[in-house]
Amino acid sequence: MKRIYIGGQAVIEGVMMKNQDQYAIAVRKPDQTIEVKVENYVAMGDRAAILRIPIIRGIVNFIESLVIGMKTLTYSASFYEEEENPAEAPAEKAVKKGGEGILMFISVFLSIILAVGLFILLPAFLSEFIRKGIDNNIVVALLEGVIRLIIFLLYILAISQMNDMKRVFMYHGAEHKTINCLEAGVPLTPENVMQYTRFHKRCGTSFLFLVMIISILFFMVINVDQTVLRMVLRILLVPVIAGVSYEFIRLAGRNDSWIIRAISAPGLWIQRLTTKEPDLEMLEVAIASVEGVLDWRAYQRALNAEAAVSEELESLEETEA
């Protein structure tokens, strides 16, 4: 049976889980009930074969993840906006809903600009001062990479101190624990899920860390003399670096060799900052999100039956031998 690899994301008081062409958002509403919304999604890769080519599919997936991420965050936040503005007129709500598409585009665009400026251009700008004293592109690229990692870690540390983000990071932990429990073939109950680790190799945090590392390798090899061209080149290479990073994360999720574990280790360590231990109620939300896109009971029964048949065949082969 083909393995199912679910991906997810923490949102405001909830979790989003994505399985192939569907994603579900489960949110703990202010009245403490769980709201689950399931959406169908046709991936860009399903529309054109060229978008499924390695590296290109990583670029496409990165953009799609940003769009879905912003959409699900906006949806989860809407429950708490309603609580703050219960008397808002229906007409005002309709106007807001009508402008969501434009706001989504602007939000994604600004997020990309901010990320490129903070994690790509700022380190490159600071490295120009180093370049004046060191005439060795490999050394400068390494130091630029160190600066980039420091900025990234400082950014994570800063947002982890925000009270609202602490809750999001707890739901992030709930997302990982639930996926780990599902992939282990253990029934999804809050008590079972709680026993699993809050770290996962396919996490977006690990992806961002890989982007930082792979960018060092790219900028070591690809370089020009003019400062302006160097900045432009770094911007143009961002999609390619994201595509390569995606391929590694994809491989890491399906491979458990010691090499993959060693390379994944730093990203898993950084997840100590971006995930926190959830409570049982948060795990209930994460499980509800999985149930929106997968009949996990039927899936696990099929996996367990397949494993039993494999064990029986191995036993017979050993007996015949």
C-alpha angles and dihedrals in degrees: 000000000000113000117240117223111199120195127199151177137209116241135178104310091337153055135250119209124190126200117178107296098359137066130186129203117204117190131182101227124213089260087058095246119126117243116200122193121185121200130187115225130190107208118223089237089064090057099054130023093216089065090062094061112116114269091013089064088051092056091047092046091050092054093044091050090053092050095047091042093054091044094051093044090052091048094050092046091052091073091061094042088057090052090053094045106032093153095056110135120246089239091057090050090051092051090050091049091049092054096047094095093055092044090049092054092047092047094051091045093050091046091055092046091049093047094048092046096046102038103028113024099035094054089044090051092049091047089059088073089053090049090062090065101031121053097193119100095200093054092044091049090051092049091046088053091051090052090049092052092048091051090048093050092045089051092051091047092049096051092042088066093061113101094223091050091052088062091047090050089052089054087047088057090048090053093053095044091051094049091047091051091048092050090049089059094240120139113264107246122140090245093051094044092050090065093063129087121267091221126090133180094223093056121133089234090061089047092055091047090053090050088057093049097043091048088061090056092047094048091048092059103031113057142142132195100236115084095217092050090049090056092047091047091053091053093048092050095053095088091047092049090049090050093051091046090052091054091054093047088049091051092045091055091057101036131062102184119140091250092056091045091051094050092044094050098086092050091050089050091054088053086071084075099042099043130055132186109274128213125241093263091057090051089053088057093049091049091049089054092053090049089056092065105024140038090223094181093059090042094052092045089055092047093048091048090050091049091050092052091049091051091049092050091049090050091051092049091051090049093051090047 
